[in-house]
């Protein structure tokens, strides 16, 4: 913070950077970046609000209206999220020796007299050539400012990032103070990224809501999403911040409980219409300031006069929606609000986001799925990782018709109740949760679209060594379910030996008829016999394991339930065969040690190869 850079030098450096990366800046996008080696990688422009404020003041020299620079933020949480300016009052308070106002005025007067004498002396030695040189340099600087402004109007992506180590502009160290910085000069903006700033320190949300396709908010300390999606849009339309004000929120809520709903609704509409009917912005500002002052008086006196009712941020959102443009956020496809300390999402917050495809609310403090998700009919991807979710039962009461990807990693889920109500789900991430039983994944077997699940770092992955086989078999029980992937991979060669036969509609129908008529005979198809002839079911945990092979024309029907194998019509010969096989396994364990399974697999493969050679001969 101690170093600074001259403003003209910063303008030259920025213009040179934009000119060098002009084409790549024009192709910049926050979500869709080409990975081809033949295409130039895009470059994204990153600015701080301090540097953007300085550039906006320079645009005034070329007669460009950069937007209002006097919109007050009102209540900025500077301790948690400070702005990128240095407060001269704070520095003055930290000095060891304090000077009174008289000494300050005397020093200013002395310095002024010295400067006037130096300037008069310098003017005697100045020549016409130096004046012409300064004039040419000034014209060059103005041309660079025009080039930067022209580039800003064409940029598709902007990143506003708080950087405490950024070099400040000389003589602008204290700015932008407590005023919002307008971003209305970015007329072609489709992607905006804000990191580390209070969203109220940016002005122009009403124009941003009409063109943005991607919005990223990271560490912005939001009270509620309606603050940026609804309240700031309405406030910036009226050129005055009162809906988004966080000052005296508790007093406003107390007042809203005293007054009647009918009076509140009428006042809300009259305030909105009155602010829009004003011909001049100055008149509108005075109107809202008068209203704000009346609210402060009401909070002190405790009266309930309808003329002094509050219209602060705790108003019902339905009133706000009635005056917001129908085109606001209509093009937004991707919205990320991560690590913003969100604890809840109000109902009807997502009503303007009818076209949203991807929503990322990771890194917040949500304890349940927001019911407002039902207002997103086009949503395909939802990320709620690193929250405090304990269940997904909200899905029983709402419908997200197009949800395909759901990320619930790093939460406190103990079960998957509710996911059976998401029939379009294709991919699920529940890593780092508290799920203790893999049987929870049976809730998804009726979903014919499900393809992939990430399950690592759950308790059942450590306590149940065969959890992957169990989950694979759950999805093979349903005829129309797909063979899924677990943690990005399918079953291994060893796991395939213990997989159950894939259920088919024909076999499923035969099992139903057998349940209804005990004398019915099941006639498996040739394809089923061909597959089952290679299936071998062994359970070594039982005292006497029953080993069965389904062959064509066999009169013995073997059924599998869980991990045990039962056989109808077993004889003493089959019992002896199972006992001999068990002894063989025990001997193989003693000889091969921990590698007895590989030895058994190798022996089985060798036996099958020999049988195949005999059949060929």
Residue pairs with C-beta under 8 A, 6 or more apart in sequence:
1 86
1 164
1 168
3 167
3 168
4 167
4 168
4 169
4 170
4 173
5 167
5 168
5 169
5 170
6 169
6 170
7 54
7 58
7 169
7 170
7 171
7 172
8 141
10 51
10 54
10 169
11 55
11 58
11 141
11 144
11 145
11 148
12 141
12 144
14 55
14 148
15 144
15 147
15 148
18 25
18 45
18 147
18 148
18 151
19 147
21 43
22 151
23 40
24 40
24 41
24 42
24 43
25 42
25 43
25 44
25 45
25 151
25 155
25 157
26 154
26 155
26 156
27 40
27 42
27 156
28 42
28 43
28 44
28 45
28 155
28 156
28 157
28 191
29 42
29 156
29 157
29 190
29 191
29 214
30 44
30 157
30 191
30 193
30 214
30 216
30 334
31 191
31 214
31 334
33 41
33 42
34 41
34 42
42 157
44 157
44 159
44 193
45 155
45 157
45 158
45 159
46 159
46 160
46 161
47 158
47 159
47 160
47 161
48 84
48 160
48 161
48 162
48 163
48 166
49 83
49 84
49 160
49 162
49 176
49 181
49 197
49 201
49 202
50 83
50 84
50 85
50 166
50 168
50 169
50 172
50 175
50 176
51 166
51 169
52 160
52 181
52 183
53 69
53 172
53 175
53 176
53 181
54 169
54 172
54 175
55 148
55 152
56 66
56 67
56 69
56 181
56 182
56 185
57 66
57 69
57 172
58 145
59 66
59 145
59 149
59 185
60 66
61 142
61 145
62 142
62 145
62 146
62 149
64 149
64 185
66 182
66 184
66 185
67 182
67 183
67 184
67 185
67 203
67 204
68 182
68 203
68 239
69 176
69 179
69 181
69 182
70 179
71 179
71 180
71 182
71 203
71 236
71 239
71 240
71 241
72 178
72 179
72 180
72 241
73 178
73 179
73 180
73 198
73 200
73 201
73 241
74 178
74 200
74 241
74 245
74 246
74 247
75 245
75 246
75 247
76 83
76 178
76 198
76 200
76 201
77 198
77 221
77 246
80 221
81 162
81 196
81 197
81 198
81 219
81 220
81 221
82 162
82 164
83 162
83 176
83 177
83 197
83 201
84 162
84 163
84 164
84 166
84 168
85 168
85 173
85 174
85 175
85 176
85 177
86 168
86 173
86 174
87 174
88 173
88 174
92 98
149 185
152 185
152 186
153 185
153 186
153 187
153 188
154 188
155 186
155 188
155 189
156 188
156 189
156 190
156 191
157 189
157 190
157 191
157 192
157 193
158 183
158 186
158 189
158 191
158 192
158 193
159 192
159 193
159 195
160 183
160 192
160 193
160 194
160 195
160 197
160 202
161 193
161 195
161 196
162 195
162 196
162 197
176 201
180 200
180 201
180 202
180 203
180 241
181 201
181 202
181 203
182 202
182 203
182 204
183 189
183 192
183 202
183 203
183 204
183 208
184 203
184 204
184 207
188 211
189 208
189 211
189 212
190 211
190 212
190 213
190 214
191 212
191 213
191 214
191 215
191 216
192 208
192 212
192 214
192 215
192 216
193 216
193 218
194 202
194 216
194 217
194 218
194 220
195 216
195 218
195 219
195 220
196 218
196 219
196 220
197 220
198 220
198 221
199 205
199 217
199 220
199 222
199 227
199 228
199 232
200 227
200 232
200 241
200 244
203 236
204 236
205 228
205 232
205 233
205 235
205 236
206 233
206 234
206 236
206 237
206 325
206 328
207 236
208 215
209 233
209 325
209 327
209 328
209 329
209 332
209 352
210 325
210 327
210 328
210 330
210 331
211 331
212 329
212 331
212 332
213 331
213 332
213 333
213 334
214 332
214 333
214 334
214 335
215 332
215 334
215 335
215 336
216 336
216 338
217 228
217 336
217 337
217 338
217 340
218 336
218 338
218 339
218 340
219 338
219 339
219 340
220 337
220 340
221 340
221 341
222 228
222 337
222 340
222 341
222 342
223 246
223 313
224 342
224 344
224 345
224 346
224 349
225 337
225 342
225 345
225 346
225 349
225 350
226 317
226 320
226 346
226 349
227 244
227 313
229 329
229 349
229 350
229 352
229 353
230 317
230 320
230 321
230 324
230 349
230 352
231 243
231 244
231 313
231 320
232 241
232 243
232 244
233 324
233 325
233 328
234 243
234 272
234 320
234 323
234 324
235 241
235 242
235 243
235 244
238 275
238 276
238 284
238 288
239 281
239 284
239 285
240 275
240 284
240 285
240 288
240 289
242 288
242 291
242 292
242 311
242 312
243 311
243 312
243 313
243 315
243 320
244 313
245 312
245 313
246 313
248 295
248 296
248 299
248 312
249 312
249 313
249 314
251 299
251 310
252 295
252 299
252 310
252 312
252 313
252 314
253 314
255 295
255 298
255 299
255 304
255 309
255 310
256 264
256 310
256 314
256 315
258 304
259 304
259 306
259 309
263 306
263 309
264 309
264 315
265 319
267 306
267 309
267 311
268 311
268 315
268 319
269 319
269 322
269 323
271 291
271 311
272 322
272 323
274 287
275 284
275 287
275 288
276 323
278 284
278 287
291 311
294 307
294 308
295 308
295 309
295 310
295 311
295 312
297 308
298 305
298 308
298 309
298 310
299 310
317 346
317 347
317 348
317 349
317 351
318 348
321 348
321 351
321 352
324 352
328 352
329 352
329 353
330 352
330 354
330 355
331 355
332 353
332 355
332 356
333 355
333 356
333 357
333 358
334 356
334 357
334 358
334 360
335 353
335 356
335 358
335 359
335 360
336 359
336 360
337 360
337 361
337 364
338 360
338 361
338 362
338 363
338 364
339 362
339 363
339 364
340 363
340 364
341 364
341 365
342 361
342 364
342 365
342 366
343 364
343 365
343 366
343 367
344 366
344 370
345 361
345 366
345 370
345 372
346 372
347 371
347 372
348 372
348 375
349 370
349 372
349 375
350 356
350 372
350 373
350 375
350 376
351 375
353 375
353 376
354 375
354 376
354 377
354 378
355 378
356 376
356 378
356 379
357 378
357 379
357 380
357 381
358 379
358 380
358 381
358 382
358 383
359 373
359 376
359 379
359 381
359 382
359 383
360 383
361 370
361 382
361 383
361 384
361 387
362 383
362 384
362 385
362 386
362 387
362 407
363 385
363 386
363 387
364 386
364 387
365 387
365 388
366 384
366 387
366 388
366 389
367 387
367 388
367 389
367 390
368 389
368 390
368 391
368 393
368 394
369 384
369 389
369 392
369 394
369 395
369 398
369 418
370 394
371 394
371 397
371 398
373 379
373 382
373 394
373 398
373 400
374 398
374 399
374 400
376 400
377 401
377 402
378 402
379 400
379 402
379 403
380 402
380 403
380 404
380 405
381 403
381 404
381 405
381 407
382 400
382 403
382 405
382 406
382 407
383 407
384 406
384 407
384 408
384 411
385 407
385 408
385 409
385 410
385 411
385 429
386 409
386 410
386 411
387 410
387 411
388 411
388 412
389 408
389 411
389 412
389 413
390 411
390 412
390 413
390 414
391 413
391 414
391 415
391 417
391 418
392 408
392 413
392 416
392 417
392 418
392 419
393 417
393 418
394 418
395 418
395 419
395 421
395 422
396 418
396 421
399 421
400 422
400 424
401 424
402 424
403 422
403 424
403 425
404 424
404 425
404 426
404 427
404 449
405 425
405 426
405 427
406 419
406 422
406 425
406 427
406 428
406 429
407 429
408 428
408 429
408 430
408 433
409 429
409 430
409 431
409 432
409 433
409 454
410 431
410 432
410 433
411 432
411 433
412 433
412 434
413 430
413 433
413 434
413 435
414 433
414 434
414 435
414 436
415 435
415 440
416 430
416 435
416 440
416 441
416 443
416 444
417 443
419 425
419 428
419 443
419 444
420 443
420 444
420 446
420 447
422 447
423 446
423 447
423 449
424 449
425 444
425 447
425 449
425 450
426 449
426 450
426 451
426 452
427 451
427 452
427 453
428 444
428 450
428 452
428 453
428 454
429 453
429 454
430 453
430 454
430 455
430 458
431 454
431 455
431 456
431 457
431 458
432 456
432 457
432 458
433 457
433 458
434 458
434 459
435 455
435 458
435 459
435 460
436 458
436 459
436 460
436 463
437 460
438 455
438 460
438 464
438 467
438 470
438 471
439 470
439 474
441 453
441 455
441 471
441 474
442 474
444 450
444 453
444 475
445 474
445 475
445 477
445 478
445 481
446 478
446 481
447 481
448 478
448 480
448 481
448 482
449 482
450 475
450 481
450 482
450 484
451 482
451 484
451 485
452 484
452 485
452 486
452 488
453 471
453 484
453 485
453 486
453 487
454 486
454 487
454 488
455 461
455 467
455 471
455 486
455 487
456 487
460 467
461 467
464 470
466 498
466 563
468 486
468 491
468 495
469 491
469 495
469 498
469 499
471 484
471 486
472 483
472 484
472 486
472 491
472 495
472 499
473 499
473 500
475 481
475 482
475 483
475 484
476 483
476 499
476 500
476 501
476 502
476 503
477 500
477 503
478 503
479 503
479 504
479 505
479 508
480 505
483 490
483 502
484 490
491 499
494 597
494 601
497 536
497 601
500 560
501 507
501 528
501 531
501 532
501 535
504 528
506 525
506 528
507 524
507 528
510 522
510 523
510 524
511 522
513 520
513 522
514 520
514 522
522 557
524 532
524 550
529 550
529 551
529 552
532 550
533 549
533 550
533 551
533 552
535 549
535 550
536 547
536 549
536 604
537 547
537 548
537 558
537 560
537 565
538 545
538 547
538 565
538 581
539 545
539 546
539 563
539 564
539 565
540 582
540 585
541 563
542 564
544 575
544 578
544 579
544 582
545 565
545 578
545 581
545 582
546 565
546 566
546 567
546 570
546 574
546 578
547 565
547 577
547 578
547 581
548 556
548 558
548 565
548 567
550 558
555 569
556 567
556 568
556 569
557 568
558 565
558 566
558 567
558 568
559 566
559 568
560 566
567 574
585 596
585 600
588 596
588 599
588 600
589 596
591 599
592 598
592 599
